[in-house]
C-alpha cells in the first residue's frame, strides 16, 4: 500500500510514505468502493453537529380566503397554504443555492409538494444558465437533479451520481421521497422550502447526507414566512424534531422514541388549521361570504 499508493521509500531517517502516486487517483479509488467500515451507534460518541438556521421572510400571504373556502377538506386547505407560501420563498432559496454552488458546494432542497420540487429544479437550472452566473457555474461543473416522479432504482442511481459528481450540485426533492436509505453524502447544507407536519419525516430526511446517521458540519436552513402557516408549523414541529434528534443520540430512552413515532398526522394538520382559523374574526367570515 505504501509503495504503490503513497510513493513509499527508505529515507534518511527511516521509511517515508507521505506521497501520492498516480495509482491512488485511479486504482485505489475503485478498490475502496468495495470496502465499508462502520461502527454501531452504541459504540460511538455521537454529537449532533448540525447547525440550524431560520430565514424569515417578510412578505404578506393572505391565508383567509383559503381557510374560509367551503367544500375543501382540511388536508386540501393545508396543501394549498403550503403551496402559497412556497411560491413566496422560492426566489430566496434560489439565490442562496446559487451562492453555494458558486463556491463548489453540494446541497439539497426539500419541499413538501412534487410541483414545488419540479419548479424549484427548473428555477435553479435557469439561474445556472443565466448570463450572470453561466461562466462560474461551468467552472464548478454545477449540476441539478430532481428526485420526484422517478422509480426507487432511479432515485438510488441519482443519489450515487450526486455523491460521485466531481463538482457543485443540488438535489431538489420532496421530503416524503427521501424516507428510505438514500445516501446523499457530500452535501454540506439543506434548504427546507417547506416544513413537514411530521417531525419523524423531517428527521429521516435531515439524515440523508450521511447514511450512518452522524452528520458533521451540516447546515440546515428553514425558510419561514412571517404570519403564515410556516410559523404554526415551526412552533409545533421544530421542538419535537429537536427532541427526536436528542433521543436518537441516546440508546436508553426507547420509550420516548416510540412515543414520537406514534404521532397521528391528521390530528396535527387539524390542530394547525384550527389555530390559524381561530385568528379569523366573525367580520372576516361575513365579508368573505359577501364577496
TORDO-498592 format. One record per residue: residue in three letters; x, y, z of N, C-alpha, C, O in turn. Coordinates in steps of 0.05 Angstrom, whole numbers, padded with zeros to 5 digits, always signed. Layout:
TORDO-498592
alaXYZXYZXYZXYZ
...
***
This chain:
TORDO-498592
unk+00017-00024+00000+00000+00000+00000+00018+00025+00000+00014+00043-00016
unk+00037+00026+00018+00055+00049+00020+00070+00054-00006+00073+00076-00016
unk+00081+00032-00017+00098+00034-00040+00081+00041-00065+00090+00058-00081
unk+00058+00029-00068+00043+00032-00093+00027+00058-00093+00025+00072-00114
unk+00015+00065-00070-00003+00088-00070+00009+00113-00057+00000+00135-00062
unk+00028+00110-00039+00039+00133-00024+00068+00138-00031+00082+00154-00017
unk+00078+00126-00053+00106+00131-00062+00126+00125-00039+00144+00141-00034
unk+00121+00103-00025+00138+00096-00002+00166+00090-00010+00171+00077-00031
unk+00184+00098+00007+00213+00093+00001+00229+00097+00027+00219+00110+00046
unk+00253+00086+00028+00270+00090+00051+00282+00118+00049+00294+00125+00029
unk+00279+00132+00071+00290+00159+00072+00314+00160+00091+00324+00140+00100
unk+00323+00184+00096+00347+00188+00112+00342+00179+00141+00360+00168+00154
unk+00317+00182+00151+00311+00175+00179+00292+00151+00181+00279+00148+00202
unk+00290+00135+00160+00272+00112+00161+00253+00112+00137+00257+00126+00117
unk+00232+00096+00140+00212+00093+00118+00195+00118+00116+00185+00128+00136
unk+00191+00127+00092+00174+00151+00087+00153+00143+00067+00158+00131+00046
unk+00128+00150+00073+00105+00144+00055+00085+00167+00056+00062+00164+00063
unk+00095+00191+00050+00078+00215+00051+00072+00226+00024+00064+00249+00021
unk+00076+00210+00003+00070+00219-00024+00043+00210-00034+00027+00200-00018
unk+00038+00213-00060+00012+00205-00071+00018+00197-00101+00024+00215-00117
unk+00016+00172-00107+00023+00162-00134-00001+00165-00152-00024+00171-00143
unk+00003+00161-00178-00018+00162-00197-00039+00140-00193-00062+00144-00200
unk-00030+00118-00182-00049+00096-00177-00070+00103-00155-00091+00091-00154
unk-00063+00122-00138-00082+00130-00117-00106+00144-00129-00127+00144-00117
unk-00102+00156-00152-00124+00171-00165-00143+00153-00180-00165+00160-00186
unk-00134+00129-00188-00149+00112-00205-00155+00085-00192-00177+00078-00184
unk-00134+00068-00190-00137+00041-00180-00147+00041-00151-00165+00025-00145
unk-00136+00057-00133-00144+00057-00105-00173+00065-00102-00188+00054-00085
unk-00182+00085-00117-00210+00094-00116-00229+00071-00122-00249+00067-00108
unk-00223+00055-00142-00240+00032-00150-00239+00011-00128-00260-00001-00122
unk-00216+00006-00117-00214-00015-00096-00229-00008-00071-00241-00025-00058
unk-00228+00018-00064-00241+00027-00039-00271+00026-00041-00285+00025-00020
unk-00282+00025-00065-00311+00024-00068-00322-00002-00057-00346-00004-00051
unk-00305-00023-00055-00314-00049-00045-00312-00051-00015-00319-00072-00004
unk-00302-00030-00001-00297-00032+00027-00313-00011+00042-00315+00012+00034
unk-00326-00019+00064-00341+00000+00080-00336-00007+00109-00341-00029+00118
unk-00326+00012+00125-00322+00009+00153-00343+00024+00169-00347+00048+00164
unk-00356+00011+00187-00378+00024+00202-00380+00012+00230-00380-00012+00234
unk-00382+00030+00249-00385+00022+00277-00415+00024+00284-00429+00040+00273
unk-00423+00009+00304-00450+00011+00314-00454+00037+00328-00435+00048+00340
unk-00479+00048+00327-00485+00073+00341-00478+00072+00370-00468+00092+00381
unk-00483+00049+00383-00478+00047+00412-00448+00049+00419-00441+00056+00441
unk-00431+00044+00399-00402+00045+00403-00390+00072+00398-00366+00076+00402
unk-00406+00090+00389-00396+00117+00381-00405+00138+00401-00427+00136+00412
unk-00388+00157+00405-00396+00181+00420-00408+00200+00400-00394+00214+00386
unk-00435+00201+00399-00449+00216+00378-00455+00245+00388-00467+00248+00409
unk-00447+00264+00373-00453+00291+00379-00468+00304+00355-00458+00302+00332
unk-00490+00316+00360-00506+00328+00338-00492+00355+00331-00495+00375+00345
unk-00479+00355+00308-00464+00379+00300-00478+00392+00277-00466+00406+00261
unk-00504+00389+00275-00519+00404+00255-00523+00432+00265-00527+00437+00288
unk-00522+00451+00246-00528+00479+00252-00554+00486+00239-00556+00485+00214
unk-00574+00493+00254-00600+00500+00243-00603+00531+00243-00597+00545+00262
unk-00613+00541+00221-00619+00569+00217-00647+00573+00207-00657+00556+00193
unk-00659+00595+00214-00685+00602+00204-00683+00629+00188-00675+00649+00199
unk-00690+00628+00163-00691+00652+00147-00720+00661+00146-00738+00648+00136
unk-00725+00685+00158-00753+00695+00160-00758+00715+00137-00741+00733+00132
unk-00780+00711+00124-00787+00727+00100-00811+00744+00106-00832+00734+00113
unk-00808+00770+00103-00829+00789+00108-00844+00796+00082-00840+00817+00071
unk-00861+00778+00074-00878+00783+00051-00906+00774+00058-00910+00752+00068
unk-00926+00791+00053-00954+00784+00061-00965+00761+00046-00962+00759+00021
unk-00977+00742+00060-00991+00720+00047-01019+00719+00059-01023+00714+00083
unk-01040+00724+00042-01067+00724+00051-01077+00696+00053-01083+00683+00032
unk-01080+00686+00077-01089+00658+00082-01119+00656+00086-01130+00634+00084
unk-01132+00678+00091-01161+00677+00099-01178+00665+00077-01197+00650+00084
unk-01173+00672+00052-01191+00661+00031-01189+00631+00029-01209+00618+00024
unk-01165+00620+00034-01163+00591+00034-01176+00578+00058-01190+00558+00056
unk-01171+00590+00082-01182+00580+00106-01213+00581+00107-01226+00563+00119
unk-01224+00601+00095-01253+00605+00095-01267+00592+00072-01292+00592+00071
unk-01252+00581+00053-01265+00569+00029-01281+00545+00037-01272+00529+00055
unk-01304+00541+00024-01321+00518+00031-01317+00496+00010-01308+00500-00012
unk-01324+00472+00018-01322+00449+00000-01295+00437-00002-01291+00419-00018
unk-01276+00446+00014-01249+00435+00013-01243+00422+00039-01249+00432+00061
unk-01230+00399+00038-01222+00385+00063-01199+00400+00076-01186+00417+00064
unk-01195+00393+00102-01173+00406+00116-01146+00399+00105-01128+00416+00104
unk-01143+00375+00095-01118+00367+00082-01113+00384+00057-01090+00392+00052
unk-01134+00388+00041-01131+00404+00017-01124+00433+00024-01106+00445+00011
unk-01137+00444+00044-01131+00471+00052-01102+00473+00062-01087+00492+00056
unk-01093+00453+00076-01066+00452+00086-01046+00453+00063-01026+00468+00064
unk-01051+00436+00043-01033+00435+00020-01033+00462+00004-01012+00470-00005
unk-01056+00474+00002-01058+00500-00012-01042+00522+00003-01029+00538-00010
unk-01043+00521+00029-01028+00541+00045-00998+00537+00042-00983+00556+00039
unk-00990+00512+00042-00961+00506+00037-00952+00516+00010-00931+00529+00007
unk-00969+00511-00010-00962+00518-00037-00960+00549-00040-00942+00559-00053
unk-00978+00563-00027-00978+00592-00029-00953+00604-00016-00941+00622-00028
unk-00945+00594+00006-00921+00604+00019-00895+00595+00005-00876+00610+00004
unk-00896+00571-00007-00872+00562-00022-00866+00580-00045-00842+00585-00051
unk-00886+00589-00059-00882+00607-00082-00868+00633-00074-00853+00644-00089
unk-00875+00642-00050-00863+00667-00040-00833+00662-00034-00817+00680-00038
unk-00826+00638-00024-00799+00633-00015-00780+00625-00037-00755+00627-00033
unk-00790+00616-00059-00772+00605-00080-00750+00623-00089-00727+00614-00091
unk-00755+00649-00094-00732+00666-00102-00710+00668-00082-00686+00670-00089
unk-00717+00668-00056-00697+00669-00035-00680+00644-00034-00656+00644-00030
unk-00693+00621-00038-00679+00595-00038-00660+00594-00062-00637+00586-00059
unk-00670+00602-00086-00653+00601-00110-00628+00618-00106-00606+00609-00113
unk-00631+00642-00095-00609+00660-00091-00587+00647-00073-00564+00649-00079
unk-00596+00635-00051-00577+00623-00032-00564+00597-00043-00541+00592-00039
unk-00580+00582-00058-00569+00557-00070-00548+00564-00091-00526+00552-00092
unk-00553+00584-00108-00534+00592-00128-00508+00602-00115-00486+00596-00125
unk-00510+00616-00093-00486+00625-00079-00469+00602-00069-00445+00603-00070
unk-00482+00580-00060-00468+00557-00050-00455+00542-00074-00432+00533-00072
unk-00470+00539-00096-00459+00526-00119-00435+00541-00130-00416+00528-00139
unk-00436+00567-00129-00413+00583-00138-00388+00577-00122-00366+00580-00133
unk-00391+00568-00097-00368+00561-00081-00360+00532-00084-00342+00523-00070
unk-00373+00518-00102-00366+00490-00107-00379+00470-00089-00371+00447-00088
unk-00400+00479-00073-00412+00461-00053-00435+00444-00066-00444+00449-00088
unk-00442+00424-00050-00466+00408-00057-00487+00413-00036-00481+00416-00012
unk-00512+00413-00044-00534+00419-00026-00559+00404-00034-00561+00393-00055
unk-00579+00405-00016-00605+00392-00021-00627+00412-00015-00625+00428+00004
unk-00648+00412-00032-00671+00429-00027-00695+00411-00023-00702+00395-00040
unk-00707+00413+00001-00730+00396+00008-00756+00413+00005-00757+00436+00014
unk-00776+00401-00006-00803+00414-00007-00824+00393+00000-00817+00369+00002
unk-00848+00402+00004-00869+00383+00011-00884+00373-00014-00889+00349-00016
unk-00889+00391-00033-00904+00383-00057-00885+00376-00080-00864+00388-00083
unk-00894+00357-00096-00879+00350-00120-00876+00373-00139-00854+00378-00150
unk-00898+00388-00144-00897+00411-00162-00876+00431-00153-00862+00443-00170
unk-00874+00436-00127-00855+00455-00117-00826+00446-00123-00809+00462-00131
unk-00821+00420-00119-00794+00409-00124-00787+00412-00154-00765+00419-00161
unk-00807+00406-00172-00802+00408-00200-00796+00437-00208-00777+00443-00223
unk-00813+00456-00198-00809+00484-00204-00782+00494-00193-00769+00511-00205
unk-00775+00484-00169-00750+00492-00157-00726+00484-00174-00707+00500-00178
unk-00727+00459-00183-00704+00450-00200-00702+00466-00226-00680+00472-00235
unk-00725+00473-00238-00725+00488-00262-00715+00517-00257-00700+00528-00274
unk-00722+00528-00235-00714+00556-00228-00683+00556-00223-00670+00575-00232
unk-00673+00536-00209-00644+00535-00205-00629+00531-00231-00608+00544-00236
unk-00639+00513-00248-00626+00508-00273-00626+00533-00290-00606+00539-00304
unk-00648+00548-00290-00649+00573-00305-00629+00593-00295-00616+00607-00311
unk-00626+00595-00268-00606+00613-00257-00578+00605-00264-00560+00621-00269
unk-00573+00578-00264-00546+00568-00272-00539+00576-00300-00516+00583-00306
unk-00559+00575-00318-00554+00581-00346-00556+00611-00353-00551+00619-00376
unk-00562+00627-00333-00565+00656-00339-00538+00669-00344-00517+00658-00336
unk-00538+00691-00358-00514+00704-00366-00497+00712-00341-00473+00712-00342
unk-00511+00719-00320-00498+00728-00295-00481+00707-00282-00459+00712-00272
unk-00491+00682-00283-00477+00660-00268-00465+00639-00286-00450+00621-00276
unk-00470+00640-00312-00463+00618-00330-00433+00610-00329-00426+00587-00327
unk-00415+00630-00330-00387+00625-00330-00378+00610-00305-00364+00590-00307
unk-00385+00620-00282-00377+00608-00257-00389+00580-00253-00376+00562-00243
unk-00414+00577-00262-00427+00551-00259-00413+00529-00276-00411+00506-00268
unk-00402+00538-00299-00387+00519-00315-00361+00512-00302-00352+00489-00303
unk-00348+00531-00289-00323+00526-00276-00326+00506-00253-00308+00489-00249
unk-00348+00507-00239-00352+00489-00216-00367+00464-00224-00374+00447-00207
unk-00374+00462-00250-00389+00439-00261-00415+00435-00246-00422+00413-00238
unk-00430+00456-00242-00455+00455-00228-00476+00438-00242-00479+00439-00266
unk-00489+00421-00226-00509+00403-00238-00534+00402-00220-00531+00404-00195
unk-00557+00398-00232-00582+00397-00217-00596+00370-00221-00597+00360-00244
unk-00605+00357-00199-00620+00333-00201-00648+00338-00189-00650+00353-00170
unk-00668+00325-00199-00695+00327-00188-00704+00298-00180-00705+00281-00197
unk-00710+00294-00155-00715+00267-00145-00745+00261-00142-00752+00245-00125
unk-00762+00272-00160-00790+00266-00159-00799+00252-00184-00787+00253-00205
unk-00821+00237-00181-00834+00223-00203-00814+00204-00217-00814+00201-00242
unk-00797+00191-00202-00779+00171-00213-00781+00146-00195-00790+00147-00173
unk-00771+00124-00206-00773+00099-00191-00752+00098-00169-00734+00115-00167
unk-00755+00079-00151-00736+00076-00129-00708+00071-00139-00689+00082-00129
unk-00705+00054-00160-00679+00049-00171-00667+00074-00183-00643+00080-00179
unk-00683+00090-00197-00673+00115-00208-00665+00135-00186-00646+00150-00189
unk-00679+00133-00163-00673+00151-00141-00646+00144-00129-00630+00161-00122
unk-00640+00118-00126-00614+00109-00116-00592+00115-00136-00570+00123-00128
unk-00598+00112-00162-00578+00120-00182-00572+00150-00181-00549+00158-00184
unk-00592+00166-00176-00589+00195-00174-00571+00201-00150-00553+00218-00151
unk-00576+00187-00127-00560+00192-00103-00531+00185-00108-00513+00199-00099
unk-00526+00163-00123-00498+00155-00129-00485+00176-00147-00462+00183-00143
unk-00500+00185-00167-00489+00205-00185-00482+00231-00170-00462+00244-00176
unk-00499+00238-00151-00495+00262-00134-00469+00259-00118-00453+00277-00116
unk-00465+00235-00105-00442+00230-00089-00416+00231-00105-00396+00241-00096
unk-00417+00219-00129-00393+00215-00144-00387+00239-00162-00365+00241-00174
unk-00405+00258-00165-00401+00281-00182-00378+00298-00172-00378+00306-00149
unk-00359+00304-00189-00336+00320-00182-00341+00349-00188-00331+00360-00208
unk-00357+00361-00172-00364+00389-00176-00387+00397-00158-00395+00382-00140
unk-00399+00421-00163-00421+00430-00147-00447+00416-00156-00449+00408-00179
unk-00466+00414-00138-00490+00400-00146-00513+00405-00126-00508+00412-00103
unk-00538+00402-00135-00561+00406-00118-00582+00386-00126-00587+00381-00149
unk-00594+00374-00106-00617+00356-00110-00642+00370-00100-00643+00379-00077
unk-00662+00371-00116-00688+00382-00108-00707+00358-00106-00712+00344-00126
unk-00718+00354-00083-00735+00331-00078-00756+00337-00057-00754+00357-00043
unk-00775+00319-00054-00795+00322-00033-00786+00307-00008-00770+00289-00009
unk-00797+00316+00014-00789+00304+00040-00797+00275+00041-00782+00258+00050
unk-00821+00269+00031-00831+00241+00033-00817+00222+00014-00819+00198+00017
unk-00802+00233-00006-00788+00216-00025-00761+00208-00015-00747+00192-00028
unk-00753+00217+00008-00726+00211+00019-00726+00196+00045-00706+00195+00059
unk-00749+00184+00052-00750+00169+00077-00743+00140+00074-00755+00123+00086
unk-00723+00135+00057-00711+00109+00054-00681+00113+00056-00672+00135+00060
unk-00666+00091+00054-00638+00093+00060-00622+00105+00037-00602+00093+00027
unk-00630+00128+00027-00615+00142+00007-00590+00155+00020-00591+00163+00043
unk-00569+00156+00005-00543+00166+00015-00535+00190-00001-00526+00188-00024
unk-00539+00214+00011-00532+00239-00002-00507+00251+00009-00504+00275+00012
unk-00487+00234+00016-00463+00244+00027-00449+00263+00008-00450+00261-00016
unk-00437+00283+00020-00424+00304+00004-00438+00330+00006-00427+00351+00001
unk-00464+00329+00013-00479+00354+00016-00471+00368+00042-00469+00356+00063
unk-00465+00394+00040-00457+00409+00063-00480+00425+00075-00477+00437+00097
unk-00503+00426+00062-00526+00441+00072-00552+00430+00061-00552+00415+00042
unk-00573+00438+00075-00600+00431+00066-00617+00456+00067-00616+00472+00087
unk-00633+00461+00047-00652+00484+00046-00680+00473+00046-00689+00458+00028
unk-00695+00480+00067-00722+00470+00071-00742+00492+00062-00747+00510+00078
unk-00753+00489+00038-00772+00508+00029-00799+00504+00043-00815+00523+00044
unk-00804+00480+00053-00828+00473+00068-00820+00459+00094-00799+00446+00095
unk-00836+00462+00114-00834+00445+00138-00855+00423+00136-00878+00428+00127
unk-00848+00399+00145-00867+00377+00145-00883+00377+00171-00873+00386+00191
unk-00908+00367+00170-00923+00366+00195-00915+00342+00213-00924+00340+00235
unk-00897+00325+00203-00888+00302+00219-00858+00306+00225-00842+00306+00207
unk-00851+00308+00251-00822+00310+00258-00807+00286+00250-00783+00287+00244
unk-00820+00262+00249-00806+00238+00241-00797+00239+00212-00775+00230+00206
unk-00814+00250+00195-00807+00252+00167-00784+00272+00163-00766+00267+00147
unk-00785+00294+00178-00763+00313+00176-00737+00301+00186-00716+00306+00174
unk-00738+00286+00208-00714+00274+00219-00701+00256+00199-00677+00256+00196
unk-00717+00239+00186-00706+00220+00167-00693+00234+00143-00671+00226+00134
unk-00706+00255+00133-00695+00270+00111-00669+00285+00118-00651+00287+00103
unk-00669+00296+00142-00645+00311+00151-00621+00293+00152-00598+00303+00148
unk-00624+00267+00156-00602+00249+00159-00590+00239+00133-00570+00225+00133
unk-00603+00246+00110-00594+00235+00085-00566+00242+00077-00553+00225+00063
unk-00554+00265+00084-00526+00270+00076-00506+00251+00088-00482+00251+00080
unk-00514+00234+00108-00495+00215+00119-00511+00189+00125-00528+00189+00143
unk-00505+00168+00111-00520+00143+00114-00518+00131+00142-00536+00117+00151
unk-00496+00136+00156-00492+00125+00183-00510+00139+00203-00517+00127+00223
unk-00517+00164+00198-00534+00179+00216-00518+00199+00232-00530+00212+00249
unk-00492+00202+00227-00476+00221+00242-00467+00242+00222-00452+00236+00203
unk-00477+00267+00225-00471+00287+00205-00453+00309+00218-00460+00320+00239
unk-00431+00315+00205-00413+00334+00215-00414+00360+00199-00411+00359+00174
unk-00419+00382+00212-00418+00408+00199-00440+00413+00180-00437+00430+00162
unk-00463+00399+00182-00485+00403+00163-00501+00428+00171-00509+00431+00195
unk-00506+00446+00152-00522+00470+00157-00550+00465+00147-00553+00459+00123
unk-00570+00468+00164-00598+00464+00156-00612+00491+00158-00612+00504+00179
unk-00624+00499+00136-00637+00525+00135-00667+00521+00130-00675+00509+00110
unk-00683+00532+00148-00712+00531+00145-00721+00559+00136-00713+00579+00147
unk-00738+00560+00116-00749+00585+00106-00778+00588+00116-00795+00571+00112
unk-00782+00610+00131-00808+00615+00145-00819+00642+00137-00806+00663+00140
unk-00843+00643+00126-00857+00668+00120-00871+00677+00145-00886+00661+00157
unk-00867+00701+00153-00880+00712+00177-00910+00713+00174-00921+00718+00153
unk-00924+00707+00197-00953+00709+00198-00966+00690+00178-00986+00697+00166
unk-00954+00666+00175-00965+00647+00156-00966+00619+00170-00959+00616+00193
unk-00974+00599+00155-00975+00572+00165-00948+00562+00173-00945+00544+00190
unk-00927+00574+00161-00900+00566+00168-00894+00570+00198-00882+00552+00210
unk-00903+00592+00209-00897+00597+00237-00913+00578+00255-00903+00571+00277
unk-00937+00570+00247-00951+00550+00262-00937+00523+00262-00935+00510+00283
unk-00927+00515+00239-00912+00490+00237-00886+00492+00253-00878+00473+00266
unk-00873+00515+00251-00848+00519+00266-00852+00515+00296-00836+00501+00309
unk-00873+00526+00307-00879+00524+00336-00886+00495+00343-00880+00486+00365
unk-00900+00481+00325-00910+00455+00331-00890+00433+00326-00888+00414+00342
unk-00874+00435+00304-00858+00412+00295-00829+00414+00304-00817+00394+00313
unk-00817+00438+00302-00788+00440+00307-00781+00431+00336-00761+00417+00338
unk-00795+00439+00357-00788+00428+00384-00788+00398+00385-00771+00386+00398
unk-00808+00385+00372-00809+00356+00371-00786+00344+00356-00774+00324+00363
unk-00778+00358+00334-00756+00349+00318-00730+00350+00334-00714+00331+00333
unk-00726+00371+00349-00702+00374+00365-00701+00353+00387-00680+00342+00394
unk-00725+00347+00399-00727+00326+00419-00720+00299+00407-00705+00283+00419
unk-00730+00294+00383-00724+00269+00370-00695+00266+00363-00683+00244+00365
unk-00682+00288+00356-00653+00287+00350-00638+00279+00375-00619+00263+00374
unk-00646+00291+00398-00632+00284+00423-00637+00255+00430-00618+00241+00439
unk-00661+00245+00426-00668+00218+00433-00652+00198+00416-00643+00178+00425
unk-00648+00205+00390-00634+00187+00372-00605+00184+00380-00592+00165+00373
unk-00594+00202+00396-00567+00201+00406-00565+00186+00433-00543+00183+00444
unk-00588+00177+00443-00588+00163+00469-00601+00135+00465-00624+00134+00456
unk-00587+00114+00471-00598+00087+00468-00616+00079+00491-00629+00058+00489
unk-00617+00094+00512-00632+00086+00536-00661+00094+00535-00678+00081+00547
unk-00668+00115+00520-00695+00126+00522-00712+00116+00499-00721+00132+00482
unk-00716+00090+00497-00731+00079+00475-00761+00086+00477-00774+00088+00456
unk-00771+00090+00501-00800+00096+00504-00807+00123+00491-00827+00125+00478
unk-00790+00142+00495-00795+00168+00482-00792+00167+00452-00807+00180+00438
unk-00774+00151+00442-00771+00148+00414-00797+00136+00402-00806+00146+00381
unk-00807+00115+00415-00832+00103+00405-00856+00122+00407-00873+00122+00389
unk-00856+00138+00428-00878+00157+00431-00878+00177+00408-00899+00184+00398
unk-00855+00187+00400-00853+00206+00378-00860+00193+00352-00871+00206+00334
unk-00854+00167+00348-00861+00154+00324-00891+00149+00321-00901+00144+00299
unk-00905+00150+00344-00933+00144+00343-00951+00168+00338-00975+00166+00343
unk-00941+00190+00328-00957+00214+00324-00977+00209+00302-00972+00194+00283
unk-01001+00221+00304-01022+00219+00284-01021+00244+00267-01026+00266+00276
unk-01016+00240+00241-01012+00263+00223-01037+00279+00220-01036+00304+00221
unk-01061+00266+00217-01086+00280+00213-01092+00299+00236-01102+00321+00232
unk-01087+00289+00260-01093+00306+00283-01074+00331+00283-01083+00353+00291
unk-01050+00328+00275-01031+00350+00274-01041+00371+00254-01041+00395+00260
unk-01049+00362+00230-01060+00381+00210-01084+00396+00221-01086+00420+00217
unk-01102+00381+00233-01126+00393+00244-01120+00414+00265-01132+00435+00265
unk-01101+00408+00282-01094+00427+00303-01082+00453+00292-01089+00475+00301
unk-01065+00450+00272-01053+00473+00260-01074+00491+00247-01074+00515+00251
unk-01092+00479+00231-01113+00494+00218-01132+00507+00238-01142+00529+00233
unk-01138+00493+00259-01155+00505+00280-01142+00529+00292-01156+00549+00298
unk-01116+00529+00297-01103+00552+00308-01103+00576+00288-01107+00599+00296
unk-01099+00569+00263-01100+00591+00243-01128+00602+00240-01131+00627+00238
unk-01148+00586+00241-01175+00595+00238-01184+00611+00262-01202+00628+00260
unk-01173+00605+00285-01181+00619+00310-01175+00649+00308-01187+00664+00323
unk-01156+00656+00291-01148+00685+00289-01166+00700+00270-01163+00724+00266
unk-01186+00686+00258-01204+00699+00239-01229+00707+00254-01242+00691+00267
unk-01237+00732+00252-01260+00743+00266-01286+00737+00251-01285+00729+00227
unk-01308+00741+00265-01335+00738+00252-01338+00757+00229-01351+00751+00209
unk-01327+00781+00231-01329+00801+00210-01315+00791+00185-01324+00796+00162
unk-01293+00777+00188-01279+00766+00165-01296+00746+00151-01296+00745+00126
unk-01310+00729+00166-01327+00708+00154-01349+00721+00138-01355+00714+00116
unk-01363+00742+00150-01385+00756+00136-01375+00769+00111-01388+00768+00090
unk-01351+00782+00112-01340+00796+00089-01334+00776+00067-01339+00782+00043
unk-01323+00753+00074-01316+00733+00054-01341+00722+00041-01342+00720+00016
unk-01362+00717+00056-01387+00706+00045-01400+00727+00027-01413+00720+00007
unk-01398+00753+00034-01409+00774+00017-01395+00776-00009-01407+00780-00030
unk-01368+00772-00008-01353+00773-00033-01360+00749-00052-01349+00747-00073
***
